[in-house]
Amino acid sequence: MKAKNKHYTVKEINTISYPGKEGLFYMGITAINEMSGKESNIYLQFPFAEFYGWINESKLIELKKEYSQKFLGLAPIYDCEICEGEGFILSNDINGKDQVQKCDECNIFKTDTEAQQHVKDYH
């Protein structure tokens, strides 16, 4: 297949899959064509091993810090060993049902409900 040069700005990542048998994962995005201004749905296929190699863990932590401060207005607490700066933990209730709880160590969120809404909106 011949490659085409097109310039798009990603507007939203819609889906991302776990790697399949072939070690590939798929990402569906909504993007804006910079030449025409039209929105398009684009589906990308990545070899997981190569994609993961692009991730710089320390840079990822720094990006999460900046995002939390600038866009979510959260306190810059990222040294929490319990939640790793997320402000919430995933646990189970007494019946074994999955549950999101605020991290009581760093208290980024005031209530479990606030943490649950954050997870619903951003994860």
OpenMM code with the backbone's topology and positions (N, CA, C; nanometers):
from openmm import Vec3, app, unit

residues = "MET LYS ALA LYS ASN LYS HIS TYR THR VAL LYS GLU ILE ASN THR ILE SER TYR PRO GLY LYS GLU GLY LEU PHE TYR MET GLY ILE THR ALA ILE ASN GLU MET SER GLY LYS GLU SER ASN ILE TYR LEU GLN PHE PRO PHE ALA GLU PHE TYR GLY TRP ILE ASN GLU SER LYS LEU ILE GLU LEU LYS LYS GLU TYR SER GLN LYS PHE LEU GLY LEU ALA PRO ILE TYR ASP CYS GLU ILE CYS GLU GLY GLU GLY PHE ILE LEU SER ASN ASP ILE ASN GLY LYS ASP GLN VAL GLN LYS CYS ASP GLU CYS ASN ILE PHE LYS THR ASP THR GLU ALA GLN GLN HIS VAL LYS ASP TYR HIS".split()
positions = [
    Vec3(0.0830, -0.1162, 0.0000),
    Vec3(0.0000, 0.0000, 0.0000),
    Vec3(0.0887, 0.1241, 0.0000),
    Vec3(0.0585, 0.2165, -0.0863),
    Vec3(0.1357, 0.3389, -0.0960),
    Vec3(0.0963, 0.4353, 0.0167),
    Vec3(0.1966, 0.4922, 0.0832),
    Vec3(0.1704, 0.5855, 0.1928),
    Vec3(0.1312, 0.7216, 0.1372),
    Vec3(0.0390, 0.7870, 0.2062),
    Vec3(-0.0043, 0.9216, 0.1699),
    Vec3(0.0285, 1.0153, 0.2845),
    Vec3(0.0757, 1.1319, 0.2520),
    Vec3(0.1017, 1.2316, 0.3548),
    Vec3(-0.0220, 1.3175, 0.3733),
    Vec3(-0.0804, 1.3086, 0.4906),
    Vec3(-0.1949, 1.3904, 0.5269),
    Vec3(-0.1693, 1.4444, 0.6664),
    Vec3(-0.2198, 1.5604, 0.6925),
    Vec3(-0.1977, 1.6238, 0.8224),
    Vec3(-0.3300, 1.6322, 0.8978),
    Vec3(-0.3354, 1.5675, 1.0127),
    Vec3(-0.4541, 1.5645, 1.0957),
    Vec3(-0.4192, 1.6099, 1.2369),
    Vec3(-0.5147, 1.6698, 1.3024),
    Vec3(-0.5036, 1.7009, 1.4442),
    Vec3(-0.6020, 1.6103, 1.5163),
    Vec3(-0.5529, 1.5369, 1.6152),
    Vec3(-0.6390, 1.4449, 1.6894),
    Vec3(-0.7315, 1.5267, 1.7788),
    Vec3(-0.8594, 1.5017, 1.7625),
    Vec3(-0.9603, 1.5688, 1.8434),
    Vec3(-0.9980, 1.4826, 1.9644),
    Vec3(-1.0074, 1.3506, 1.9432),
    Vec3(-1.0488, 1.2615, 2.0505),
    Vec3(-1.0040, 1.1192, 2.0197),
    Vec3(-0.9568, 1.0498, 2.1223),
    Vec3(-0.9294, 0.9070, 2.1091),
    Vec3(-1.0558, 0.8355, 2.1532),
    Vec3(-1.1155, 0.7604, 2.0629),
    Vec3(-1.2436, 0.6952, 2.0900),
    Vec3(-1.2285, 0.5562, 2.1495),
    Vec3(-1.1397, 0.4779, 2.0934),
    Vec3(-1.1225, 0.3402, 2.1399),
    Vec3(-0.9764, 0.3025, 2.1360),
    Vec3(-0.9417, 0.2100, 2.2212),
    Vec3(-0.8082, 0.1522, 2.2162),
    Vec3(-0.8244, 0.0086, 2.2655),
    Vec3(-0.7682, -0.0858, 2.1949),
    Vec3(-0.7873, -0.2263, 2.2297),
    Vec3(-0.6640, -0.2824, 2.2986),
    Vec3(-0.6832, -0.3960, 2.3627),
    Vec3(-0.5685, -0.4720, 2.4117),
    Vec3(-0.5015, -0.5384, 2.2928),
    Vec3(-0.3727, -0.5694, 2.3038),
    Vec3(-0.3066, -0.6370, 2.1925),
    Vec3(-0.3717, -0.7714, 2.1619),
    Vec3(-0.3906, -0.7999, 2.0345),
    Vec3(-0.4480, -0.9269, 1.9915),
    Vec3(-0.3416, -1.0341, 1.9771),
    Vec3(-0.3773, -1.1433, 1.9151),
    Vec3(-0.2860, -1.2562, 1.8973),
    Vec3(-0.1593, -1.2171, 1.8226),
    Vec3(-0.1747, -1.1260, 1.7270),
    Vec3(-0.0601, -1.0850, 1.6449),
    Vec3(0.0272, -0.9819, 1.7156),
    Vec3(-0.0102, -0.9410, 1.8378),
    Vec3(0.0671, -0.8407, 1.9100),
    Vec3(0.0345, -0.6993, 1.8660),
    Vec3(-0.0783, -0.6823, 1.7967),
    Vec3(-0.1172, -0.5496, 1.7488),
    Vec3(-0.2331, -0.4977, 1.8340),
    Vec3(-0.2376, -0.3677, 1.8504),
    Vec3(-0.3574, -0.3122, 1.9104),
    Vec3(-0.4082, -0.2005, 1.8214),
    Vec3(-0.5348, -0.1678, 1.8384),
    Vec3(-0.6030, -0.0733, 1.7507),
    Vec3(-0.6462, 0.0494, 1.8284),
    Vec3(-0.6399, 0.1623, 1.7615),
    Vec3(-0.6830, 0.2871, 1.8209),
    Vec3(-0.7764, 0.3563, 1.7216),
    Vec3(-0.8932, 0.3940, 1.7688),
    Vec3(-0.9861, 0.4705, 1.6868),
    Vec3(-0.9841, 0.6148, 1.7327),
    Vec3(-0.9651, 0.7073, 1.6418),
    Vec3(-0.9586, 0.8490, 1.6782),
    Vec3(-1.0490, 0.9319, 1.5878),
    Vec3(-1.0919, 1.0437, 1.6404),
    Vec3(-1.1586, 1.1449, 1.5601),
    Vec3(-1.0539, 1.2530, 1.5374),
    Vec3(-1.0320, 1.2877, 1.4121),
    Vec3(-0.9271, 1.3839, 1.3790),
    Vec3(-0.9795, 1.4867, 1.2791),
    Vec3(-0.9150, 1.6004, 1.2770),
    Vec3(-0.9507, 1.7075, 1.1843),
    Vec3(-0.8429, 1.7161, 1.0774),
    Vec3(-0.8843, 1.7050, 0.9511),
    Vec3(-0.7927, 1.7178, 0.8389),
    Vec3(-0.7500, 1.8639, 0.8304),
    Vec3(-0.6220, 1.8899, 0.8440),
    Vec3(-0.5714, 2.0271, 0.8452),
    Vec3(-0.5847, 2.0974, 0.7107),
    Vec3(-0.5967, 2.0207, 0.6041),
    Vec3(-0.6093, 2.0810, 0.4709),
    Vec3(-0.7543, 2.1196, 0.4403),
    Vec3(-0.8493, 2.0301, 0.4746),
    Vec3(-0.9887, 2.0558, 0.4393),
    Vec3(-1.0724, 2.1062, 0.5565),
    Vec3(-1.0255, 2.0848, 0.6792),
    Vec3(-1.1019, 2.1236, 0.7969),
    Vec3(-1.2113, 2.0247, 0.8334),
    Vec3(-1.2212, 1.9140, 0.7594),
    Vec3(-1.3255, 1.8147, 0.7849),
    Vec3(-1.2803, 1.7150, 0.8913),
    Vec3(-1.3784, 1.6672, 0.9699),
    Vec3(-1.3517, 1.5632, 1.0690),
    Vec3(-1.3549, 1.4267, 1.0029),
    Vec3(-1.2689, 1.3391, 1.0504),
    Vec3(-1.2655, 1.2015, 1.0013),
    Vec3(-1.2483, 1.1066, 1.1187),
    Vec3(-1.3025, 0.9860, 1.1049),
    Vec3(-1.2735, 0.8783, 1.1996),
    Vec3(-1.1617, 0.7960, 1.1393),
    Vec3(-1.0549, 0.7814, 1.2139),
    Vec3(-0.9372, 0.7107, 1.1655),
    Vec3(-0.9085, 0.5944, 1.2598),
    Vec3(-0.8732, 0.4811, 1.2026),
    Vec3(-0.8410, 0.3631, 1.2818),
    Vec3(-0.6959, 0.3255, 1.2546),
    Vec3(-0.6182, 0.3188, 1.3610),
    Vec3(-0.4761, 0.2899, 1.3504),
    Vec3(-0.4463, 0.1537, 1.4105),
    Vec3(-0.3458, 0.0887, 1.3563),
    Vec3(-0.3028, -0.0414, 1.4046),
    Vec3(-0.1542, -0.0289, 1.4402),
    Vec3(-0.1187, -0.0652, 1.5641),
    Vec3(0.0189, -0.0523, 1.6114),
    Vec3(0.0720, -0.1863, 1.6593),
    Vec3(0.1997, -0.2156, 1.6305),
    Vec3(0.2620, -0.3305, 1.6961),
    Vec3(0.2883, -0.2909, 1.8421),
    Vec3(0.2297, -0.3637, 1.9355),
    Vec3(0.2341, -0.3265, 2.0766),
    Vec3(0.3762, -0.3100, 2.1289),
    Vec3(0.4644, -0.4022, 2.0961),
    Vec3(0.6018, -0.3963, 2.1483),
    Vec3(0.6710, -0.2667, 2.1070),
    Vec3(0.6501, -0.2241, 1.9829),
    Vec3(0.7127, -0.0992, 1.9377),
    Vec3(0.6493, 0.0214, 2.0048),
    Vec3(0.5166, 0.0209, 2.0158),
    Vec3(0.4482, 0.1333, 2.0782),
    Vec3(0.4919, 0.1496, 2.2220),
    Vec3(0.4956, 0.0396, 2.2952),
    Vec3(0.5332, 0.0479, 2.4359),
    Vec3(0.6763, 0.0999, 2.4512),
    Vec3(0.7617, 0.0678, 2.3569),
    Vec3(0.8992, 0.1159, 2.3611),
    Vec3(0.9100, 0.2674, 2.3468),
    Vec3(0.8068, 0.3301, 2.2920),
    Vec3(0.8080, 0.4767, 2.2769),
    Vec3(0.7779, 0.5476, 2.4074),
    Vec3(0.7171, 0.4762, 2.5017),
    Vec3(0.6722, 0.5399, 2.6254),
    Vec3(0.7895, 0.5591, 2.7205),
    Vec3(0.8108, 0.6806, 2.7582),
    Vec3(0.9123, 0.7155, 2.8558),
    Vec3(0.8388, 0.7321, 2.9886),
    Vec3(0.8568, 0.6368, 3.0801),
    Vec3(0.7790, 0.6345, 3.2042),
    Vec3(0.7928, 0.7635, 3.2849),
    Vec3(0.9128, 0.8180, 3.2964),
    Vec3(0.9294, 0.9401, 3.3753),
    Vec3(0.8592, 1.0581, 3.3086),
    Vec3(0.8625, 1.0625, 3.1765),
    Vec3(0.7929, 1.1697, 3.1052),
    Vec3(0.6416, 1.1529, 3.1199),
    Vec3(0.5930, 1.0295, 3.1190),
    Vec3(0.4508, 1.0030, 3.1358),
    Vec3(0.4028, 1.0528, 3.2727),
    Vec3(0.4793, 1.0292, 3.3762),
    Vec3(0.4436, 1.0777, 3.5096),
    Vec3(0.4382, 1.2299, 3.5106),
    Vec3(0.5348, 1.2927, 3.4471),
    Vec3(0.5381, 1.4394, 3.4406),
    Vec3(0.4178, 1.4937, 3.3643),
    Vec3(0.3808, 1.4290, 3.2537),
    Vec3(0.2639, 1.4717, 3.1773),
    Vec3(0.1362, 1.4580, 3.2600),
    Vec3(0.1246, 1.3491, 3.3363),
    Vec3(0.0074, 1.3298, 3.4217),
    Vec3(0.0002, 1.4386, 3.5287),
    Vec3(0.1140, 1.4764, 3.5846),
    Vec3(0.1173, 1.5834, 3.6843),
    Vec3(0.0659, 1.7137, 3.6246),
    Vec3(0.1216, 1.7496, 3.5090),
    Vec3(0.0828, 1.8746, 3.4433),
    Vec3(-0.0649, 1.8740, 3.4075),
    Vec3(-0.1140, 1.7626, 3.3541),
    Vec3(-0.2553, 1.7520, 3.3170),
    Vec3(-0.3441, 1.7700, 3.4401),
    Vec3(-0.3097, 1.7031, 3.5493),
    Vec3(-0.3894, 1.7131, 3.6710),
    Vec3(-0.3953, 1.8554, 3.7241),
    Vec3(-0.2836, 1.9244, 3.7191),
    Vec3(-0.2794, 2.0610, 3.7691),
    Vec3(-0.3504, 2.1580, 3.6754),
    Vec3(-0.3158, 2.1540, 3.5472),
    Vec3(-0.3666, 2.2537, 3.4526),
    Vec3(-0.5129, 2.2342, 3.4152),
    Vec3(-0.5535, 2.1096, 3.3913),
    Vec3(-0.6872, 2.0857, 3.3377),
    Vec3(-0.7879, 2.0375, 3.4401),
    Vec3(-0.7411, 1.9726, 3.5457),
    Vec3(-0.8344, 1.9226, 3.6458),
    Vec3(-0.8320, 2.0061, 3.7723),
    Vec3(-0.7327, 2.0946, 3.7833),
    Vec3(-0.7229, 2.1810, 3.9001),
    Vec3(-0.6901, 2.1056, 4.0280),
    Vec3(-0.6243, 1.9911, 4.0154),
    Vec3(-0.5917, 1.9111, 4.1330),
    Vec3(-0.4580, 1.9527, 4.1913),
    Vec3(-0.4426, 1.9273, 4.3185),
    Vec3(-0.3176, 1.9586, 4.3862),
    Vec3(-0.2034, 1.8759, 4.3269),
    Vec3(-0.0844, 1.9334, 4.3219),
    Vec3(0.0305, 1.8617, 4.2622),
    Vec3(0.0904, 1.7577, 4.3555),
    Vec3(0.0105, 1.6605, 4.3985),
    Vec3(0.0592, 1.5534, 4.4867),
    Vec3(0.0841, 1.4305, 4.4004),
    Vec3(0.2102, 1.4011, 4.3741),
    Vec3(0.2396, 1.2846, 4.2905),
    Vec3(0.3369, 1.1904, 4.3557),
    Vec3(0.3616, 1.2118, 4.4822),
    Vec3(0.4559, 1.1250, 4.5502),
    Vec3(0.3855, 1.0183, 4.6322),
    Vec3(0.2536, 1.0106, 4.6190),
    Vec3(0.1771, 0.9142, 4.6974),
    Vec3(0.2072, 0.7718, 4.6495),
    Vec3(0.2548, 0.6893, 4.7402),
    Vec3(0.2878, 0.5507, 4.7058),
    Vec3(0.1637, 0.4626, 4.6965),
    Vec3(0.0539, 0.5057, 4.7566),
    Vec3(-0.0690, 0.4265, 4.7562),
    Vec3(-0.1373, 0.4333, 4.6203),
    Vec3(-0.1610, 0.5555, 4.5693),
    Vec3(-0.2373, 0.5719, 4.4445),
    Vec3(-0.1515, 0.6209, 4.3288),
    Vec3(-0.0223, 0.6429, 4.3519),
    Vec3(0.0704, 0.6942, 4.2501),
    Vec3(0.0220, 0.8263, 4.1920),
    Vec3(-0.0396, 0.9089, 4.2764),
    Vec3(-0.0816, 1.0416, 4.2351),
    Vec3(-0.2137, 1.0476, 4.1624),
    Vec3(-0.2829, 0.9360, 4.1512),
    Vec3(-0.4118, 0.9354, 4.0811),
    Vec3(-0.5221, 0.9955, 4.1677),
    Vec3(-0.5086, 0.9845, 4.2994),
    Vec3(-0.6106, 1.0364, 4.3890),
    Vec3(-0.7182, 0.9352, 4.4231),
    Vec3(-0.7141, 0.8194, 4.3604),
    Vec3(-0.8131, 0.7158, 4.3865),
    Vec3(-0.7470, 0.5793, 4.3784),
    Vec3(-0.8145, 0.4809, 4.4354),
    Vec3(-0.7685, 0.3432, 4.4247),
    Vec3(-0.8851, 0.2569, 4.3789),
    Vec3(-0.8528, 0.1490, 4.3114),
    Vec3(-0.9531, 0.0513, 4.2704),
    Vec3(-0.9511, -0.0603, 4.3730),
    Vec3(-1.0669, -0.0875, 4.4310),
    Vec3(-1.0734, -0.1920, 4.5321),
    Vec3(-1.2049, -0.2673, 4.5178),
    Vec3(-1.2429, -0.3422, 4.6197),
    Vec3(-1.3674, -0.4190, 4.6214),
    Vec3(-1.4457, -0.3828, 4.7459),
    Vec3(-1.5790, -0.3896, 4.7345),
    Vec3(-1.6619, -0.3713, 4.8530),
    Vec3(-1.6701, -0.5041, 4.9293),
    Vec3(-1.7487, -0.5097, 5.0347),
    Vec3(-1.7536, -0.6315, 5.1171),
    Vec3(-1.8116, -0.7513, 5.0430),
    Vec3(-1.8822, -0.7259, 4.9311),
    Vec3(-1.9377, -0.8349, 4.8503),
    Vec3(-1.8460, -0.8753, 4.7352),
    Vec3(-1.7273, -0.8133, 4.7274),
    Vec3(-1.6330, -0.8459, 4.6212),
    Vec3(-1.6566, -0.7699, 4.4914),
    Vec3(-1.7502, -0.6761, 4.4906),
    Vec3(-1.7801, -0.5966, 4.3714),
    Vec3(-1.6748, -0.4861, 4.3554),
    Vec3(-1.6280, -0.4645, 4.2311),
    Vec3(-1.5296, -0.3595, 4.2049),
    Vec3(-1.5821, -0.2241, 4.2508),
    Vec3(-1.4904, -0.1433, 4.3042),
    Vec3(-1.5304, -0.0155, 4.3600),
    Vec3(-1.4143, 0.0836, 4.3498),
    Vec3(-1.4461, 0.2088, 4.3210),
    Vec3(-1.3475, 0.3162, 4.3205),
    Vec3(-1.3604, 0.3906, 4.4529),
    Vec3(-1.2470, 0.4128, 4.5182),
    Vec3(-1.2456, 0.4885, 4.6430),
    Vec3(-1.1419, 0.5985, 4.6337),
    Vec3(-1.1663, 0.7066, 4.7038),
    Vec3(-1.0652, 0.8124, 4.7101),
    Vec3(-0.9461, 0.7593, 4.7884),
    Vec3(-0.8300, 0.8106, 4.7585),
    Vec3(-0.7102, 0.7711, 4.8333),
    Vec3(-0.7088, 0.8496, 4.9640),
    Vec3(-0.7128, 0.7775, 5.0758),
    Vec3(-0.7137, 0.8426, 5.2069),
    Vec3(-0.5755, 0.8925, 5.2475),
    Vec3(-0.4747, 0.8518, 5.1739),
    Vec3(-0.3380, 0.8946, 5.2059),
    Vec3(-0.3122, 1.0383, 5.1588),
    Vec3(-0.3460, 1.0686, 5.0320),
    Vec3(-0.3155, 1.2020, 4.9787),
    Vec3(-0.4381, 1.2936, 4.9711),
    Vec3(-0.5584, 1.2362, 4.9783),
    Vec3(-0.6822, 1.3150, 4.9827),
    Vec3(-0.6964, 1.4178, 4.8712),
    Vec3(-0.6618, 1.3791, 4.7491),
    Vec3(-0.6829, 1.4690, 4.6348),
    Vec3(-0.8324, 1.4937, 4.6172),
    Vec3(-0.9133, 1.3887, 4.6329),
    Vec3(-1.0584, 1.4015, 4.6246),
    Vec3(-1.1147, 1.4038, 4.7664),
    Vec3(-1.2204, 1.4828, 4.7854),
    Vec3(-1.2789, 1.4958, 4.9184),
    Vec3(-1.3642, 1.3748, 4.9569),
    Vec3(-1.4290, 1.3135, 4.8578),
    Vec3(-1.5190, 1.2015, 4.8851),
    Vec3(-1.4976, 1.0901, 4.7835),
    Vec3(-1.5477, 0.9713, 4.8160),
    Vec3(-1.5447, 0.8603, 4.7211),
    Vec3(-1.6265, 0.8956, 4.5967),
    Vec3(-1.7383, 0.9633, 4.6174),
    Vec3(-1.8250, 1.0010, 4.5048),
    Vec3(-1.7511, 1.0921, 4.4072),
    Vec3(-1.6737, 1.1855, 4.4589),
    Vec3(-1.5947, 1.2756, 4.3736),
    Vec3(-1.4898, 1.1960, 4.2947),
    Vec3(-1.4248, 1.1012, 4.3601),
    Vec3(-1.3255, 1.0166, 4.2922),
    Vec3(-1.3928, 0.9311, 4.1855),
    Vec3(-1.5093, 0.8759, 4.2172),
    Vec3(-1.5824, 0.7927, 4.1213),
    Vec3(-1.6236, 0.8731, 3.9981),
    Vec3(-1.6669, 0.9968, 4.0190),
    Vec3(-1.7058, 1.0813, 3.9060),
    Vec3(-1.5851, 1.1139, 3.8197),
    Vec3(-1.4710, 1.1375, 3.8820),
    Vec3(-1.3476, 1.1627, 3.8066),
    Vec3(-1.3130, 1.0424, 3.7186),
    Vec3(-1.3202, 0.9228, 3.7757),
    Vec3(-1.2888, 0.8012, 3.6998),
    Vec3(-1.3882, 0.7858, 3.5850),
    Vec3(-1.5135, 0.8115, 3.6107),
    Vec3(-1.6172, 0.8009, 3.5057),
    Vec3(-1.5909, 0.9017, 3.3933),
    Vec3(-1.5491, 1.0221, 3.4272),
    Vec3(-1.5287, 1.1270, 3.3275),
    Vec3(-1.3981, 1.1161, 3.2503),
    Vec3(-1.2923, 1.0662, 3.3158),
    Vec3(-1.1592, 1.0738, 3.2560),
    Vec3(-1.0890, 0.9416, 3.2330),
    Vec3(-1.1463, 0.8302, 3.2715),
    Vec3(-1.0753, 0.7021, 3.2534),
    Vec3(-1.1581, 0.6055, 3.1736),
] * unit.nanometer
topology = app.Topology()
chain = topology.addChain("A")
for resn in residues:
    res = topology.addResidue(resn, chain)
    for name in ("N", "CA", "C"):
        topology.addAtom(name, app.Element.getBySymbol(name[0]), res)
